Amino acid sequence: MKYELLPLIKPDLLRYLASISNETGRIRVSFADVNESAYVLREVFRTYDDDSSEEWQARCMEVFDERINMLLDLFRYAQSMGDGDWMRQIEGRLEQLSTIKSLIPENSGNYAR
């Protein structure tokens, strides 16, 4: 079996690996803790138990939408607090999700939505 990293995720993964390269000893790493798309996919796999690919795709898009809405709510709150750093962090997370989500219909001939 061969796994290939999406080009859009690779820079985030490399940045994350570089950030933990100074750690000594054994550590447990979850890329889903630093990448929004990985987080969403992990949540879909945790909560989905049907075998239908169409249903899985619909659930995937639903979770992407829920996460985007939550981040937009956080962005509005950060904006009301005048927290520019937090706003930039949320913008980056939204960009990760939007970019990956926009590719799903193009890469799936049986997209269910």
ZIVEN-V892430 format. One record per run of one state. SS is the DSSP state (H for helix, E for strand, - for the rest). FROM is the first residue (numbers start at 0). LEN is the number of residues. Records with the same first field share a line. If there is no record, write none. Layout:
# ZIVEN-V892430
SS->FROM-LEN / FROM-LEN
This chain:
# ZIVEN-V892430
-->0-6 / 20-10 / 33-2 / 47-5 / 81-2 / 107-6
H->6-14 / 30-3 / 35-12 / 52-29 / 83-24
